[in-house]
Amino acid sequence: MKILIVSTSSGSRGGGELSLLYLGQALKQRGNEVSLWVSRHSRMDELAEAFSRFGAVIRSDYTNTYDRRGRSIRSYLDARTARRVAREWRELAPDVVHLNKQNLEDGLDLCESLRLSGLPGLAMIHITQTAAYLKAALAWPRDFVSRRALRNFPGLLVTTPAARQRDLVEFVGAAERTRCIYNGVPIPEAAAQAAWRTEVRAEFHYAESDLLFVAVGRMVPQKRPLLFLEIAERIHQRLPEARFLWVGDGGLSKEWDAWVAERQLGAVIRRLPWQTSVPSFLSAADIFMHVADFEGLAFAILEALASGLPCAITPNLLGEMSFLNAENCIAIGPDDAWMDALRDPARRKRIGQAARDLAETQFSYARMAADYEALYEESRRLRP
């Protein structure tokens, strides 16, 4: 099958972009021809270079929603861009178009492009929270145009996990066109993990006796890095051997640095800029900690599960991910009782093994690719 993967080109460097790389690689391994359509903006160079190792990359003069004045409203009204892009896609003649959207309002002009192109396709929407929920400026008109565009979209609407699918059905009102597909990640080999652990701990001067917590994400309010700091301080008071590493940067980086400096915790809590690959850091860790306000199905969590890490996760996220339970993760509680699991190496090992077993059965990227192939065939039947 000839598959055109389309990025709305927000350049968030988050799970949405990572999903394109994992999906593209897995589809290629299964014998498909994959290509990526992406903006010429320089922030997309990293994704384009990575994708070019296994598929063709088409760069286009496209302006992402969040680079526009008026954002989604302006994007929705941009009929000229929608027509031009539709022509570009028809000339590429794919069997199916996979449109990757960061959120509900992202890339509304590209939704219209798929309708105008006459090509079969689907849209993957990673974050389904509304502008009203996010307390965005001009929330009502932004939600209005997003709902209208998605109702006019001719293909399947895909998201994950099931809680996000329920949000999408409630927002769009098109249950018959809405699907849920779990994200998937590569499962690292044990030998590679052992080597990574030794290398990373040596490079960053972590002793084997250090209990290393790792978090991965952009330093933005959604990911709540300052809450991570507060929990880290509590843990360190109970477990002096605990060390903490956040991988990723963003708008809250300076506030993070000031917090750490004020409490003189620089020897305990560190951060790194964004890394193109995080499995080596996960392999060096003993525990993965994730405290975001909301997510789709975070690739950071899935990669941690695949790495066999016990994952300490806040209850708001556990409520949205029914596959996580006391056997395969640790719920962060309001008091310190939950930290008992952190003290017990045997218990951490059992939880980590259950986490890896879960990733192997439900979240491999080969399984993700197979599920999408089935949806691509369904899309072709819907719009022959």
C-alpha positions as CSV (number, residue, x, y, z in Angstrom):
1,M,0.0,0.0,0.0
2,K,1.2,3.5,-0.8
3,I,0.7,5.7,2.3
4,L,1.1,9.4,2.5
5,I,1.6,10.5,6.1
6,V,0.8,14.2,6.6
7,S,2.2,16.3,9.5
8,T,0.4,19.5,10.4
9,S,3.9,20.7,11.2
10,S,3.3,22.2,14.6
11,G,6.9,21.2,15.5
12,S,6.1,20.3,19.1
13,R,8.7,17.6,19.2
14,G,6.3,15.6,21.3
15,G,4.5,12.3,21.0
16,G,2.7,13.3,17.8
17,E,5.9,13.6,15.8
18,L,7.4,10.5,17.5
19,S,4.2,8.6,16.4
20,L,4.9,9.4,12.8
21,L,8.4,8.0,12.9
22,Y,7.4,4.8,14.7
23,L,4.4,4.3,12.5
24,G,6.3,5.0,9.3
25,Q,9.1,2.5,10.3
26,A,6.6,-0.2,11.2
27,L,4.6,0.2,8.0
28,K,7.8,0.1,6.0
29,Q,8.9,-3.1,7.7
30,R,5.5,-4.6,6.8
31,G,6.1,-4.0,3.1
32,N,4.3,-0.7,2.6
33,E,5.6,2.4,0.7
34,V,5.5,5.4,3.0
35,S,6.2,9.1,2.4
36,L,5.9,12.2,4.6
37,W,4.3,15.5,3.6
38,V,5.6,18.3,5.9
39,S,6.1,22.0,6.0
40,R,9.4,23.6,4.8
41,H,9.6,25.4,8.1
42,S,13.1,24.9,9.7
43,R,11.6,23.4,12.9
44,M,10.5,20.4,10.8
45,D,14.0,19.6,9.6
46,E,14.7,17.2,12.4
47,L,11.5,15.1,11.7
48,A,12.1,15.3,7.9
49,E,15.7,14.0,8.3
50,A,14.7,11.2,10.6
51,F,11.9,10.1,8.3
52,S,14.0,10.2,5.2
53,R,16.0,7.2,6.4
54,F,13.1,4.9,5.4
55,G,10.7,7.0,3.3
56,A,10.4,9.8,0.8
57,V,9.9,13.3,2.3
58,I,7.9,16.0,0.5
59,R,8.4,19.6,1.8
60,S,5.7,22.1,1.1
61,D,5.1,25.9,1.7
62,Y,2.6,25.4,4.4
63,T,1.9,27.5,7.5
64,N,0.8,25.7,10.6
65,T,-2.3,26.8,12.5
66,Y,-0.3,28.3,15.4
67,D,1.9,30.4,13.1
68,R,-1.2,32.2,11.8
69,R,-2.9,35.3,13.2
70,G,-6.3,34.1,14.1
71,R,-5.0,30.6,14.4
72,S,-7.7,27.9,13.8
73,I,-10.3,30.5,12.5
74,R,-7.9,31.8,9.9
75,S,-6.9,28.2,9.0
76,Y,-10.5,27.1,8.6
77,L,-11.2,30.0,6.2
78,D,-8.1,29.5,4.1
79,A,-9.7,27.9,1.0
80,R,-6.7,28.8,-1.2
81,T,-4.3,26.7,0.8
82,A,-6.8,23.8,1.1
83,R,-7.2,23.7,-2.7
84,R,-3.4,24.0,-3.4
85,V,-2.5,21.2,-1.0
86,A,-5.3,19.0,-2.4
87,R,-3.7,19.3,-5.8
88,E,-0.3,18.4,-4.3
89,W,-1.7,15.3,-2.7
90,R,-3.6,14.2,-5.9
91,E,-0.3,14.4,-7.8
92,L,1.4,12.2,-5.3
93,A,-1.4,9.6,-5.9
94,P,-1.3,7.7,-2.6
95,D,-3.6,4.9,-1.8
96,V,-4.5,6.6,1.5
97,V,-3.7,9.8,3.4
98,H,-2.9,9.7,7.1
99,L,-3.3,13.2,8.6
100,N,-1.6,13.6,11.9
101,K,-3.2,16.4,14.0
102,Q,-1.9,17.6,17.4
103,N,-5.3,18.6,18.6
104,L,-8.9,19.3,17.6
105,E,-8.2,22.7,16.0
106,D,-4.8,22.0,14.4
107,G,-4.7,21.7,10.6
108,L,-8.3,22.5,9.7
109,D,-7.3,23.6,6.3
110,L,-5.7,20.2,5.7
111,C,-8.9,18.5,6.8
112,E,-10.6,20.4,3.9
113,S,-7.7,19.4,1.6
114,L,-8.5,15.8,2.1
115,R,-12.1,16.4,1.3
116,L,-11.2,18.3,-1.9
117,S,-8.6,15.8,-3.0
118,G,-11.1,12.9,-3.2
119,L,-8.5,10.6,-1.7
120,P,-9.3,8.1,1.0
121,G,-7.9,9.0,4.4
122,L,-8.1,9.4,8.1
123,A,-7.2,11.9,10.8
124,M,-5.3,11.0,13.9
125,I,-6.1,13.5,16.7
126,H,-3.7,13.1,19.7
127,I,-5.3,15.6,22.1
128,T,-9.1,15.9,22.2
129,Q,-9.6,18.5,24.9
130,T,-11.6,21.5,23.6
131,A,-10.4,25.1,23.6
132,A,-13.0,25.8,26.3
133,Y,-11.6,23.1,28.5
134,L,-8.1,24.5,28.0
135,K,-9.4,28.0,28.8
136,A,-8.0,29.3,25.5
137,A,-8.8,32.8,24.2
138,L,-11.8,33.0,21.9
139,A,-12.6,29.4,22.9
140,W,-16.2,29.4,21.6
141,P,-15.5,30.4,18.0
142,R,-12.4,28.1,17.9
143,D,-14.4,25.1,19.1
144,F,-17.2,26.0,16.6
145,V,-14.9,26.0,13.6
146,S,-13.1,22.8,14.8
147,R,-16.4,21.0,15.2
148,R,-17.7,22.1,11.9
149,A,-14.5,21.1,10.1
150,L,-14.4,17.7,11.7
151,R,-18.0,17.0,10.9
152,N,-17.3,17.8,7.2
153,F,-14.2,15.7,7.2
154,P,-14.9,12.7,4.9
155,G,-12.7,10.1,6.6
156,L,-12.3,8.2,9.9
157,L,-11.4,10.1,13.0
158,V,-8.8,8.3,15.2
159,T,-7.5,8.9,18.7
160,T,-6.3,7.1,21.8
161,P,-7.0,5.9,24.5
162,A,-10.7,5.1,25.0
163,A,-11.3,8.2,27.2
164,R,-10.1,10.4,24.3
165,Q,-12.4,8.6,21.9
166,R,-15.4,9.3,24.1
167,D,-14.3,13.0,24.1
168,L,-14.1,13.0,20.4
169,V,-17.6,11.4,19.9
170,E,-19.1,13.9,22.3
171,F,-17.4,16.8,20.5
172,V,-18.0,15.8,16.9
173,G,-21.1,13.6,17.2
174,A,-19.9,11.0,14.6
175,A,-19.5,7.8,16.6
176,E,-19.8,5.7,13.4
177,R,-16.6,7.4,12.0
178,T,-14.6,7.4,15.3
179,R,-12.0,4.8,16.2
180,C,-9.4,4.1,18.9
181,I,-6.0,2.7,18.2
182,Y,-3.4,2.3,20.8
183,N,0.0,3.9,20.1
184,G,2.9,1.5,19.8
185,V,6.7,1.6,20.5
186,P,9.7,-0.6,19.8
187,I,10.6,-3.0,22.5
188,P,14.3,-2.6,23.4
189,E,16.5,-5.7,23.8
190,A,17.8,-6.5,27.2
191,A,21.5,-6.5,26.1
192,A,21.1,-3.0,24.6
193,Q,19.4,-1.8,27.8
194,A,22.2,-3.1,30.0
195,A,24.8,-1.3,27.9
196,W,22.8,2.0,27.8
197,R,22.5,1.9,31.6
198,T,26.2,1.6,32.1
199,E,27.0,4.3,29.6
200,V,24.4,6.9,30.8
201,R,25.1,6.4,34.5
202,A,28.9,6.8,33.8
203,E,28.4,9.9,31.6
204,F,26.2,11.7,34.2
205,H,28.0,10.4,37.3
206,Y,25.1,8.4,38.8
207,A,26.3,5.6,41.1
208,E,24.6,2.2,40.9
209,S,23.3,2.8,44.4
210,D,21.5,5.9,43.3
211,L,17.7,5.4,42.8
212,L,17.2,7.3,39.6
213,F,13.8,8.7,38.6
214,V,13.4,9.9,35.0
215,A,10.7,12.1,33.4
216,V,10.4,12.9,29.7
217,G,8.4,15.8,28.3
218,R,8.3,19.4,27.2
219,M,8.6,22.0,30.1
220,V,5.1,23.4,29.5
221,P,2.1,23.8,31.9
222,Q,0.4,20.7,30.5
223,K,3.3,18.5,31.7
224,R,3.5,20.1,35.2
225,P,7.2,20.0,35.6
226,L,6.9,22.1,38.8
227,L,4.7,19.5,40.4
228,F,7.4,17.0,39.4
229,L,9.8,19.1,41.5
230,E,7.5,19.2,44.5
231,I,7.1,15.4,44.5
232,A,10.8,14.9,43.9
233,E,11.6,17.0,47.0
234,R,9.2,14.9,49.1
235,I,10.7,11.6,47.8
236,H,14.2,12.8,48.5
237,Q,13.3,13.6,52.1
238,R,12.2,10.0,52.6
239,L,14.8,8.4,50.3
240,P,18.1,10.3,50.4
241,E,19.6,8.1,47.6
242,A,16.9,9.3,45.2
243,R,18.1,11.3,42.1
244,F,15.9,12.9,39.5
245,L,16.4,13.7,35.8
246,W,14.0,15.5,33.5
247,V,14.6,15.1,29.8
248,G,13.1,18.0,27.8
249,D,13.0,21.8,27.9
250,G,10.5,24.5,27.2
251,G,8.9,27.7,28.6
252,L,9.1,26.7,32.2
253,S,12.8,25.9,32.1
254,K,13.9,29.1,33.9
255,E,11.3,28.7,36.6
256,W,12.5,25.1,37.1
257,D,16.1,26.2,37.4
258,A,15.2,29.0,39.9
259,W,13.3,26.5,42.0
260,V,16.1,24.0,42.1
261,A,18.7,26.7,42.9
262,E,16.6,28.2,45.7
263,R,16.4,24.9,47.5
264,Q,20.0,24.0,46.7
265,L,19.0,20.7,45.1
266,G,21.2,20.9,42.0
267,A,23.1,17.7,43.0
268,V,19.8,15.8,43.3
269,I,17.6,17.2,40.5
270,R,18.9,17.8,37.0
271,R,17.4,18.5,33.6
272,L,18.6,17.9,30.0
273,P,17.5,19.6,26.8
274,W,15.4,17.7,24.3
275,Q,16.9,14.4,23.1
276,T,16.1,12.8,19.8
277,S,16.0,9.4,21.5
278,V,15.2,8.6,25.1
279,P,15.4,4.8,25.5
280,S,19.0,5.0,26.7
281,F,17.9,7.4,29.5
282,L,15.0,5.1,30.4
283,S,17.3,2.2,30.6
284,A,19.5,4.0,33.0
285,A,16.6,4.8,35.3
286,D,15.0,2.8,38.1
287,I,11.6,4.5,38.1
288,F,9.7,6.6,35.5
289,M,7.6,9.4,36.9
290,H,4.9,11.2,34.9
291,V,2.6,13.9,36.4
292,A,1.0,15.6,33.3
293,D,-2.3,17.4,33.7
294,F,-3.7,15.5,30.7
295,E,-2.5,13.4,27.8
296,G,-3.6,11.4,24.8
297,L,-1.7,8.2,25.2
298,A,1.8,9.5,26.0
299,F,4.6,7.8,24.1
300,A,6.9,8.6,27.1
301,I,4.7,6.3,29.2
302,L,4.7,3.6,26.6
303,E,8.5,3.7,26.1
304,A,8.9,3.5,29.9
305,L,6.6,0.4,30.0
306,A,8.6,-1.2,27.1
307,S,11.8,-0.5,29.0
308,G,10.5,-2.5,32.0
309,L,10.3,0.5,34.3
310,P,7.9,0.8,37.2
311,C,5.9,3.9,36.3
312,A,4.9,6.3,39.1
313,I,1.9,8.2,37.6
314,T,-0.6,10.7,39.1
315,P,-4.2,9.6,39.6
316,N,-5.7,11.9,37.0
317,L,-3.8,10.0,34.2
318,L,-4.5,6.6,35.7
319,G,-8.2,7.3,35.5
320,E,-7.9,7.6,31.7
321,M,-5.7,4.6,31.1
322,S,-7.6,1.5,32.2
323,F,-4.8,-0.9,31.2
324,L,-2.7,0.5,34.1
325,N,-3.2,-1.0,37.6
326,A,-1.4,-1.8,40.8
327,E,0.3,-4.8,39.2
328,N,2.1,-2.8,36.5
329,C,2.4,0.8,37.8
330,I,2.6,2.9,41.0
331,A,-0.1,5.4,41.8
332,I,1.3,8.7,43.2
333,G,-0.8,9.5,46.3
334,P,-1.5,12.7,48.3
335,D,0.4,11.3,51.3
336,D,3.7,9.4,51.4
337,A,2.4,5.8,51.8
338,W,2.8,5.2,48.1
339,M,6.5,5.6,48.4
340,D,6.8,2.2,50.2
341,A,6.9,0.6,46.8
342,L,9.9,2.7,45.9
343,R,11.9,1.2,48.8
344,D,11.5,-2.4,47.8
345,P,13.8,-3.6,44.9
346,A,11.9,-6.9,44.5
347,R,8.6,-5.1,44.2
348,R,9.9,-2.6,41.7
349,K,11.2,-5.5,39.6
350,R,7.9,-7.3,39.6
351,I,6.1,-4.1,38.6
352,G,8.6,-3.4,35.9
353,Q,8.3,-6.9,34.4
354,A,4.5,-6.6,34.4
355,A,4.9,-3.2,32.6
356,R,7.2,-4.8,29.9
357,D,4.8,-7.7,29.5
358,L,1.9,-5.2,28.9
359,A,4.0,-3.3,26.3
360,E,4.8,-6.5,24.4
361,T,1.2,-7.6,24.2
362,Q,-0.6,-4.3,23.7
363,F,1.8,-1.6,22.7
364,S,4.3,-2.9,20.2
365,Y,4.7,-0.7,17.1
366,A,4.1,-3.7,14.8
367,R,0.7,-4.2,16.3
368,M,0.0,-0.4,15.8
369,A,0.9,-0.7,12.2
370,A,-1.3,-3.7,11.6
371,D,-4.2,-1.9,13.2
372,Y,-3.7,1.1,11.0
373,E,-3.5,-1.0,7.9
374,A,-7.0,-2.3,8.7
375,L,-8.2,1.3,9.0
376,Y,-6.6,2.3,5.8
377,E,-8.5,-0.5,4.0
378,E,-11.7,0.6,5.7
379,S,-11.0,4.2,4.6
380,R,-10.5,3.0,1.0
381,R,-13.9,1.2,1.1
382,L,-15.6,4.3,2.5
383,R,-14.2,6.5,-0.3
384,P,-13.3,4.4,-3.3
